[in-house]
Amino acid sequence: MQQMSIDNLGAPVRHSTREVVAGMLFVGLLFFILGFVTWLNGSLVPFLKIVCDLNNFQALWVTFAFYIAYTVMALPSAAVLRRTGYKRGMTLGLGIMGVGALLFIPAAHSTRYELFLAALFTLATGMTLMQTAINPYIVCLGPRDSAAMRISIMGLFNKGAGVVVPLIFTSLMLADIDRFSHTAMATLEPAAREAMRAALAQRLVFPYACMAALLFAIMVFIHFSSLRDIAPEEDEPAAPAEGAARPGQVEAKGGVLQFPQLVLGALALFAYVGVEVIAGDTIGLYGHELGVANFGVLTSYTMVCMVLGYLVGVVAIPRWLSQQRALLLSAVAGIVFTIGVVTGSTQSGGIAEALLGWAGIAPVPDTVMCLALLGMANAMVWPAIWPLALQGLGRHTASGSAVLIMAICGGAVLPLLYGYLSDLATPRAGYWLLLPCYLLILWYAASGHKLRSWR
């Protein structure tokens, strides 16, 4: 069985279903790894807040150190991929990630926050190379009009890891964490406090050593696998949309920045990654502020909602829902749930009890549940923006991918801004920051993605 799409010259291209499925399984493994490492941050933030005695703003430097690597290293990653190709770039990215995981061992022994941040930056550097390779790879692996569906499937791997990771981390790292609460630690002598924090930090050594070994093993596996490379796309000579610049004009100056759909898509991704990280990585801090039991597992709530959203995308796109319409609905849902976060009840029960009680899960405050439900609103944003932003880039696709990867720095900047606002006002009031982000995504879905010229 074969699938068919149209190449950049207007000629039909046949995609072997077996080839597409095999490629998706390999790449799905890599998306699971990316999710596993990424969504550790949600549990790592409150953990390091205790170990290194931090406030909210300082603790959220975890997300800054992690996500800023995507901006710093995206263009170098694109240059590396032009030399190595997608497959070798993936293996190199896994190796760098393994080194970053190993750096957690001296960081845990010293309990120095700067070393933790350096380890996170190294991990994210390897992930940047991986992301720059595998996102355009999955777009080009099959027909373009079903690209969001394939990315949604990859999201199931990615966010599925996000469901599992907080549960594992909580069982290994956050057991008897009440002994390390601020109130309990305040009663101890300074030397005893430091000894307890050092003992807590040691819990990181074994998991990160295992992670490094696994990353190096998968690197070897991918290197010797039958995963095929995909050749870079050629320029797209088809007639441009009304008002668009001609191919010759695009080539003359400006490079990929001459594509409005790409630049505006990058801005939308900047906003999206920021709100996704805030929803996933601050829910534990927020739950802790409200006194929610087992606050370390709350990231799993957000990830479960994201998985449900991805399942909708897999089933509905492109059969019943276009990529553009999915993005539009996601932005509207994000606005609704954001209002729920900042206006909902802070007491357990209510809507959250109705949603969770039937499953035997302890209810959380409605405001926390709305924060988790943002995961469902966010699920289809990344899969929908990528094909819309890369449409018509031709052989600039790899560079365009690097620009979109750079937009992941929204996960560095916006959570840090949220941390500042939460310390300045309240953690709940800080979530107003999400509203303009979803409004920007809504505009891109409605009209921004259609632009083909800056004039």
C-alpha positions in Angstrom: 0.0 0.0 0.0 1.2 3.5 -0.8 0.4 7.0 0.1 0.7 9.9 -2.4 1.6 13.5 -2.1 2.8 16.3 -4.5 6.4 17.3 -4.5 7.7 20.8 -5.0 7.7 20.5 -8.8 4.0 19.4 -8.8 4.8 15.8 -9.5 3.3 13.0 -7.5 5.5 11.2 -4.9 4.6 7.8 -3.6 5.3 6.9 0.0 5.5 3.3 0.9 3.2 2.8 3.9 5.7 0.3 5.4 8.5 2.8 5.0 6.5 5.6 6.6 5.4 3.4 9.5 9.0 2.1 10.1 10.3 5.7 10.0 7.6 6.8 12.4 8.5 4.0 14.9 12.2 5.0 14.9 11.4 8.7 15.3 8.7 7.9 17.9 11.4 6.4 20.1 13.3 9.6 19.8 10.3 11.7 20.7 9.7 9.5 23.7 13.3 10.2 24.8 12.8 14.0 24.3 9.6 13.9 26.3 11.2 11.9 29.1 14.0 14.4 29.5 11.9 17.5 28.9 9.1 16.7 31.4 11.5 15.8 34.2 11.8 19.6 34.6 8.2 19.7 36.0 9.3 17.6 39.0 12.9 18.9 39.0 11.8 22.5 39.6 10.3 22.0 43.1 13.0 19.4 43.9 15.8 21.8 43.2 13.9 24.6 45.0 14.3 22.6 48.2 17.9 21.3 47.5 19.3 24.7 46.6 17.0 26.8 48.8 15.5 28.9 46.1 12.4 31.2 45.5 10.1 30.7 42.6 12.0 33.0 40.3 15.3 31.3 41.0 13.8 27.8 40.7 12.5 28.6 37.2 16.0 29.3 36.0 15.8 25.5 35.4 13.4 26.1 32.5 15.5 29.1 31.3 18.8 27.1 31.2 17.0 24.2 29.5 15.1 26.1 26.8 17.5 28.9 26.0 19.8 26.3 24.5 17.3 25.9 21.7 17.9 29.6 20.7 21.6 29.5 21.1 22.2 26.2 19.4 19.5 26.0 16.7 21.5 27.6 13.9 24.7 25.7 14.7 22.5 22.6 14.7 21.2 23.4 11.2 24.8 23.8 10.0 25.8 20.5 11.6 22.8 18.8 9.9 23.9 20.1 6.5 27.2 18.2 7.0 26.0 15.1 8.7 22.4 14.5 7.4 19.4 13.9 9.6 20.3 10.4 10.8 23.9 11.1 11.9 22.6 14.3 13.4 20.2 12.3 15.5 22.9 10.1 16.8 25.2 13.0 17.6 22.4 14.7 19.5 21.8 11.5 21.6 25.6 11.5 22.5 25.5 15.1 23.7 22.4 14.4 25.7 24.3 11.5 27.4 27.1 13.9 28.4 24.5 16.3 29.9 23.0 13.5 31.9 26.4 12.5 33.3 27.0 16.1 34.4 24.2 15.7 36.9 26.4 13.4 38.9 29.0 16.1 40.0 26.2 18.6 40.3 24.4 16.4 42.8 27.6 15.8 44.7 28.3 19.5 45.0 24.6 20.7 45.3 25.7 23.8 43.3 22.8 25.2 41.4 25.1 26.6 38.6 26.3 23.0 37.8 22.7 21.8 37.6 22.0 24.6 35.2 25.1 23.7 33.1 24.0 20.1 33.0 20.5 21.1 31.8 22.0 23.4 29.1 24.1 20.5 27.8 21.2 18.1 27.8 19.1 20.7 25.9 21.9 21.3 23.4 21.8 17.7 22.3 18.0 17.9 22.2 18.2 21.0 20.0 20.1 19.0 17.4 17.6 16.2 17.7 14.6 18.5 17.3 16.1 20.3 14.3 16.4 17.0 12.6 13.3 15.0 13.5 10.6 17.7 13.2 11.2 18.4 9.4 11.9 14.7 9.0 8.5 13.7 10.2 6.9 16.5 8.1 8.6 15.2 4.9 8.2 11.5 5.7 4.7 11.4 4.1 2.0 13.5 2.5 2.1 17.1 3.6 -1.6 17.4 4.3 -1.4 14.7 7.0 1.8 16.1 8.6 -0.1 17.4 11.7 -1.5 13.9 12.1 2.0 12.3 12.1 3.3 15.0 14.5 0.3 14.3 16.7 1.3 10.6 16.8 4.8 11.7 17.8 3.2 13.9 20.5 1.7 10.7 22.0 5.2 9.3 22.4 6.5 12.6 23.8 3.7 13.4 26.2 3.2 9.8 27.1 6.7 10.0 28.5 5.5 13.1 30.3 2.8 11.1 32.0 5.2 8.5 33.2 8.2 10.6 34.3 6.6 12.6 37.1 5.2 9.4 38.6 8.7 7.8 38.5 10.4 10.9 39.8 8.0 11.3 42.6 8.4 7.7 43.8 12.2 7.9 43.6 13.0 11.5 44.4 10.1 12.9 46.4 9.4 10.1 48.9 9.0 11.5 52.4 9.5 15.0 51.0 7.6 16.6 53.9 10.7 16.1 56.0 12.4 18.7 53.8 9.6 21.3 53.9 10.6 24.9 54.6 8.9 24.7 58.0 10.7 21.5 59.0 14.1 22.7 57.8 13.7 26.1 59.6 13.9 24.3 63.0 17.3 22.8 62.2 20.8 24.1 62.7 22.5 25.4 59.5 24.9 22.5 59.3 22.0 20.0 59.7 20.0 21.7 57.0 22.9 21.6 54.5 23.4 17.9 55.3 19.8 17.1 54.7 19.8 19.0 51.4 23.0 17.2 50.3 21.4 13.8 51.1 18.3 14.8 49.1 20.5 15.8 46.1 22.2 12.3 46.1 18.9 10.8 45.0 19.6 12.2 41.5 22.9 10.3 41.0 21.6 6.8 40.1 18.6 7.9 37.9 20.8 10.2 35.8 23.6 7.7 35.5 21.0 5.2 34.2 19.7 7.8 31.8 23.2 8.5 30.4 23.8 4.8 29.8 20.4 4.4 28.0 21.1 7.5 25.8 24.4 6.1 24.7 22.9 2.7 24.0 20.1 4.2 21.8 22.7 6.3 20.0 24.5 3.1 19.0 21.2 1.5 18.0 20.1 4.4 15.8 23.5 4.6 14.2 23.3 1.0 13.0 19.6 1.0 12.2 18.0 1.0 8.8 16.4 4.5 9.3 16.7 6.2 5.9 17.8 9.8 5.3 15.5 12.2 3.5 17.0 14.5 0.9 16.6 18.3 1.5 13.7 19.8 -0.4 14.3 21.9 -3.5 13.0 25.5 -4.1 9.3 25.6 -4.7 8.7 27.2 -8.2 4.9 27.0 -8.1 3.0 30.2 -8.5 3.0 32.1 -5.2 -0.2 33.4 -3.5 -1.5 36.8 -4.4 0.8 39.5 -3.1 3.6 37.0 -2.4 7.2 37.7 -3.3 8.5 35.8 -6.4 11.1 33.0 -5.9 13.8 35.3 -7.2 12.9 38.0 -4.7 13.0 35.6 -1.8 16.5 34.4 -2.9 17.8 37.9 -3.4 18.0 38.9 0.2 16.7 38.1 3.7 16.8 34.3 3.4 14.2 32.6 5.5 13.2 35.9 7.1 11.5 36.8 3.8 8.8 34.2 4.6 6.1 35.9 6.8 4.4 32.5 7.5 7.6 31.3 9.0 8.5 34.3 11.1 5.0 34.7 12.4 4.8 31.0 13.0 8.0 31.3 15.1 6.4 34.0 17.2 3.4 31.8 17.7 5.6 28.9 18.7 7.5 31.2 21.1 4.2 32.0 22.8 3.0 28.3 22.7 6.2 26.8 24.2 6.1 29.4 26.9 2.5 28.5 27.9 3.1 24.8 27.5 6.1 24.9 29.9 4.2 27.1 32.3 1.3 24.7 32.4 3.5 21.6 32.8 6.4 22.9 34.9 4.7 25.3 37.3 1.7 23.2 38.2 3.7 21.4 40.9 4.8 24.7 42.4 1.3 26.0 42.3 -0.1 22.9 43.8 2.5 23.1 46.6 1.4 26.7 47.3 -2.2 25.5 47.6 -1.3 22.6 49.8 -2.2 19.9 47.3 -1.0 16.4 48.4 1.5 14.7 46.0 2.1 17.9 44.2 5.1 16.3 42.4 2.7 14.2 40.2 0.6 17.2 39.0 2.7 17.5 35.8 1.2 14.1 34.9 -2.3 15.6 35.0 -1.2 18.1 32.3 0.5 15.4 30.3 -2.6 13.2 30.4 -4.7 16.1 29.0 -2.1 16.6 26.3 -2.2 12.9 25.3 -6.0 13.2 25.0 -5.6 16.2 22.8 -3.1 14.4 20.6 -5.5 11.4 20.3 -8.2 13.9 19.0 -5.6 15.1 16.4 -4.7 11.6 15.3 -8.3 10.7 14.7 -9.6 14.0 13.3 -6.8 15.4 11.1 -7.1 15.7 8.2 -10.4 13.8 7.8 -12.7 16.0 9.8 -10.4 18.9 11.0 -7.9 20.9 9.0 -4.6 21.9 10.6 -5.6 25.5 10.6 -9.0 24.9 12.2 -7.3 22.7 14.9 -5.0 25.6 15.7 -7.9 28.0 15.9 -9.9 25.8 18.3 -6.8 25.2 20.5 -6.2 28.9 20.9 -9.9 29.5 21.9 -9.7 26.6 24.4 -6.5 28.0 25.9 -8.2 31.4 26.5 -11.1 29.7 28.2 -9.0 27.5 30.5 -6.7 30.5 31.3 -9.6 32.4 32.6 -10.6 29.3 34.6 -7.1 29.2 36.2 -7.3 32.8 37.4 -10.9 32.8 38.5 -11.6 29.2 39.5 -12.0 27.8 43.0 -8.8 27.2 45.1 -10.6 24.5 47.2 -10.7 20.8 46.3 -13.9 19.5 44.9 -16.3 21.2 42.4 -15.6 20.6 38.7 -12.4 18.8 39.4 -14.0 16.3 41.7 -16.6 15.5 39.0 -13.9 15.0 36.4 -11.5 12.9 38.6 -13.8 11.3 41.2 -15.1 8.6 38.8 -11.5 7.4 38.2 -10.7 7.2 41.9 -8.2 10.1 41.7 -8.0 12.5 44.6 -9.7 15.8 43.5 -7.6 19.0 43.1 -8.8 22.6 43.2 -10.7 23.7 40.1 -8.0 26.3 39.3 -5.3 23.5 39.3 -7.6 21.4 37.1 -7.9 24.2 34.6 -4.2 24.5 34.5 -3.9 20.8 33.7 -6.6 21.1 31.0 -4.4 23.7 29.3 -2.5 20.5 28.2 -5.5 19.6 26.1 -5.6 23.0 24.6 -1.9 23.0 23.9 -1.7 19.6 22.3 -2.5 20.5 18.7 -0.7 23.8 18.6 2.8 22.5 17.8 1.6 19.9 15.2 -0.5 22.5 13.5 2.0 25.4 13.4 4.9 23.4 11.9 3.4 22.5 8.5 1.7 25.9 8.2 5.0 27.7 8.9 7.1 25.5 6.7 4.7 25.6 3.7 6.4 26.9 0.6 9.9 27.1 2.0 11.4 24.5 -0.5 15.1 24.0 0.1 15.0 26.5 2.9 13.1 24.0 5.0 16.1 23.0 7.1 16.9 26.6 7.9 13.2 27.3 8.5 13.2 24.4 10.9 16.1 26.0 12.8 14.2 29.3 13.1 11.2 27.4 14.6 13.4 25.5 16.9 14.9 28.9 18.1 11.3 29.9 19.1 11.5 27.2 21.8 13.2 29.8 23.9 9.7 30.9 24.8 10.0 28.1 27.3 13.0 29.9 28.8 11.7 33.5 28.9 8.0 33.2 29.7 8.2 30.8 32.7 10.9 33.0 34.1 8.6 36.0 33.7 5.9 34.0 35.3 8.2 33.3 38.3 8.9 37.0 38.7 5.2 37.9 38.5 4.3 35.1 41.0 6.9 36.4 43.5 5.8 40.0 42.9 2.1 39.4 43.2 0.7 35.8 43.7 1.3 32.5 41.8 -2.3 32.6 40.7 -2.1 36.2 39.3 1.0 35.3 37.4 -1.1 33.1 35.1 -2.7 36.2 33.4 0.5 36.1 31.4 -1.0 33.2 29.4 -3.8 35.3 27.9 -1.9 37.5 25.4 0.0 34.4 24.3 -3.1 32.5 23.3 -4.4 35.7 21.6 -1.3 35.7 19.4 -1.8 32.1 18.5 -5.4 32.8 17.7 -4.4 35.6 15.3 -1.8 33.3 13.6 -4.4 30.6 13.1 -7.0 33.0 11.8 -4.9 35.1 9.3 -1.2 35.2 10.1 -0.3 31.9 8.5 -1.8 33.1 5.2 0.7 35.9 4.6 3.3 35.4 1.9 4.7 38.9 1.7 5.7 41.6 4.2 4.2 44.3 1.8 
